[in-house]
Amino acid sequence: MSAASRTLPESRYGASSDERADRRLKVIGAVLGVLLLGIVGWFGYDYISGKNAFSGELIASKVVSADEVEVRLDIRKDAGTAGVCTVRALAESGAEVGRKDFAFEQRAEQVTKVFSLRTTEKATAAELVGCHQR
């Protein structure tokens, strides 16, 4: 007596739903993988290309009087690049009591300058909000 085959003939009934689902998941995974690689590549290129070639750092701040703060900024940039840095003064409560934009148009790659920032009341700290190219 011969044993009857318990598996179904593959060509007769088509692919099972599990195989179709597996293929769909593989395609979706491949598309998402390519998108992730593209995004990582884009951010890497943006970082390396140096579009943000203007950066600043607040070196020191000193309260001169009840309505004035002195800030020392160190700027690194390309020699031909001009930009603006925004600094704000904070009161003891954390409220902003002064804000000013400082322009940098020098042809040097590194610039360190001391600026005076007027305030509406006594400030206890100064903070560099950000810098950007013009």
C-alpha positions in Angstrom: 0.0 0.0 0.0 1.3 3.4 -0.9 1.2 6.3 1.5 -0.9 9.2 0.4 0.8 12.6 0.2 -0.5 15.0 2.8 0.8 18.2 1.2 -1.2 20.1 -1.4 0.3 20.6 -4.9 1.8 24.1 -5.0 1.0 24.9 -8.6 -2.6 23.9 -8.2 -3.7 26.2 -5.5 -1.3 29.2 -5.8 0.8 30.8 -3.1 -0.5 30.7 0.4 -1.6 33.9 2.2 1.4 33.6 4.5 3.8 33.7 1.5 2.0 36.8 0.1 2.2 38.5 3.5 5.9 37.7 3.8 6.6 39.1 0.4 4.7 42.3 1.2 6.6 42.7 4.5 9.9 42.3 2.7 9.0 44.9 0.1 7.9 47.4 2.8 11.0 46.7 4.8 13.2 47.3 1.8 11.5 50.6 0.9 11.7 51.8 4.5 15.4 50.8 4.7 16.2 52.8 1.5 14.3 55.8 2.9 16.3 55.6 6.2 19.6 55.4 4.3 18.5 58.4 2.2 17.7 60.5 5.3 21.0 59.6 7.0 22.9 60.5 3.8 21.1 63.8 3.5 21.9 64.8 7.1 25.5 63.6 6.7 25.9 65.7 3.6 24.3 68.7 5.2 26.7 68.4 8.2 29.8 67.9 6.1 29.0 70.6 3.5 29.4 73.3 6.1 26.2 75.3 5.3 26.3 76.3 9.0 29.7 77.9 8.7 28.9 80.5 11.3 28.9 79.6 14.9 29.2 81.5 18.2 29.9 80.9 21.8 29.2 83.1 24.8 32.5 83.2 26.6 31.6 85.4 29.6 29.0 87.8 30.9 29.3 90.5 33.5 26.6 92.6 35.1 27.9 96.2 34.9 24.9 98.0 36.4 21.2 97.6 37.1 20.4 98.2 33.5 23.4 96.9 31.6 25.2 93.6 31.0 28.5 93.1 29.2 28.9 90.0 27.1 32.0 88.5 25.4 31.2 86.5 22.2 33.6 84.2 20.3 32.6 83.7 16.7 34.0 81.1 14.2 33.2 81.6 10.6 34.5 81.6 7.0 36.5 84.6 6.2 34.0 86.1 3.8 30.9 85.2 5.8 28.8 87.8 7.7 26.3 86.9 10.3 24.2 87.8 13.3 24.2 86.5 16.9 21.3 87.1 19.3 21.9 87.4 23.0 19.4 87.8 25.8 19.7 88.9 29.4 17.7 87.1 32.1 16.5 88.3 35.5 16.8 86.2 38.7 13.2 85.1 38.1 14.1 83.7 34.6 12.3 86.4 32.8 13.9 88.0 29.8 14.9 91.6 30.5 16.9 92.4 27.4 17.6 91.1 23.9 19.9 92.3 21.2 21.3 91.2 17.8 25.0 91.7 17.2 26.3 91.8 13.6 29.6 90.3 12.6 31.0 91.4 9.2 34.7 91.2 9.8 36.8 89.2 7.3 38.6 87.2 10.0 37.8 83.5 10.6 37.6 84.0 14.4 36.3 87.1 16.1 36.1 87.8 19.8 34.3 91.0 20.9 32.8 92.5 24.0 29.3 94.0 23.7 27.1 96.0 26.0 23.4 94.9 26.4 20.9 97.2 27.9 18.2 95.7 30.2 14.9 96.8 31.6 15.8 95.6 35.1 18.8 94.0 36.9 19.9 90.9 35.0 21.7 88.0 36.6 22.6 86.0 33.5 23.1 86.3 29.8 22.4 83.6 27.2 23.3 83.2 23.6 20.1 82.4 21.8 21.7 81.6 18.4 23.8 82.6 15.5 23.1 82.5 11.7 24.6 83.6 8.4 23.3 86.6 6.5 
